[in-house]
Amino acid sequence: MITETKMPQATLGQGGPIVSRLALGTMTFGAETDEQGAFAQLDLFASRSGTFIDTADVYSAGASEQMIGKWGKARGGLDDMVIATKGRFSPPQRQPWGVKARPNTRG
């Protein structure tokens, strides 16, 4: 049985936004968790005053971020949420002659 409780809140960093002390990790959204399950988790999290959602563009090839966006659109926005996302650059394509392990300082 889940009781009605509110999550403790904290200031993020020094003078940043106020967020819930617990973040909802969304790494499984789009993999083990389908859209219906993701929306149910997000709804419950928000109903308990959760405001801090963790995601990344590499979680399920971007499906996690897409589901969060769809959920936000369905509920009328994400203005009350803080989305912590990460981005990464694809590694350089390996050339047939290889990639130098040190910078070229001689031109």
C-alpha positions in Angstrom: 0.0 0.0 0.0 1.3 3.4 -1.0 0.5 6.2 1.4 0.3 9.9 0.4 3.7 11.4 1.2 5.7 14.3 -0.1 9.3 14.0 -1.0 11.8 16.2 0.8 13.1 19.0 -1.4 16.6 20.6 -1.7 18.3 23.4 -3.6 20.3 22.0 -6.5 23.8 23.4 -6.1 24.3 26.9 -4.7 21.2 28.9 -5.5 19.9 26.6 -8.2 16.4 25.3 -8.6 14.6 23.5 -5.8 14.2 19.8 -6.7 13.1 16.6 -5.0 15.9 15.0 -3.1 15.2 11.8 -5.0 15.4 11.7 -8.8 13.5 9.3 -11.0 15.9 7.4 -13.2 14.5 6.6 -16.6 17.2 4.3 -18.1 14.7 1.5 -18.6 12.1 3.6 -20.4 11.8 2.2 -24.0 13.6 -1.0 -23.1 12.2 -2.9 -20.1 9.5 -0.3 -19.5 7.0 0.5 -22.2 5.2 3.9 -22.6 2.3 2.9 -20.4 4.6 1.8 -17.6 6.8 4.9 -18.0 3.7 7.2 -17.7 2.6 5.3 -14.6 6.0 5.8 -13.0 6.2 9.5 -13.9 2.6 10.1 -12.7 3.3 8.5 -9.3 6.6 10.3 -9.0 5.0 13.7 -9.7 2.0 12.9 -7.4 4.5 12.5 -4.5 6.1 15.9 -5.3 9.0 14.4 -7.3 10.5 17.0 -9.6 13.9 15.7 -10.6 14.0 13.3 -13.6 17.3 11.7 -14.8 17.6 10.7 -18.5 20.2 10.6 -21.3 20.1 10.6 -25.1 21.6 7.1 -25.1 19.0 5.5 -22.8 17.1 3.2 -25.2 18.5 5.1 -28.2 16.6 8.3 -27.2 13.3 6.6 -26.3 13.6 7.6 -22.7 13.7 11.3 -23.6 10.9 10.9 -26.1 8.6 9.3 -23.5 9.3 12.0 -21.0 8.4 14.6 -23.6 5.2 12.8 -24.5 4.3 12.5 -20.9 5.0 16.2 -20.4 2.8 17.1 -23.4 0.0 14.9 -22.1 0.1 16.6 -18.7 0.3 20.2 -20.0 4.0 20.8 -19.7 7.2 20.1 -17.7 7.6 23.6 -16.1 7.5 22.1 -12.6 10.1 19.4 -13.5 13.9 19.6 -13.7 15.2 17.2 -16.3 18.8 16.1 -15.9 20.1 14.8 -19.2 23.4 13.9 -20.5 24.8 14.1 -24.0 27.7 12.4 -25.6 29.5 12.6 -28.9 29.9 9.6 -31.0 33.5 8.4 -31.1 35.4 9.4 -34.3 35.1 6.9 -37.2 38.3 4.9 -37.3 40.2 5.7 -40.5 41.9 2.9 -42.5 45.2 4.3 -41.4 44.2 4.5 -37.8 43.6 7.4 -35.4 46.6 9.1 -33.8 46.8 8.6 -30.0 48.5 11.9 -29.5 47.9 15.4 -30.8 49.7 16.5 -33.9 51.8 19.4 -32.7 54.2 19.6 -35.7 51.6 20.3 -38.5 
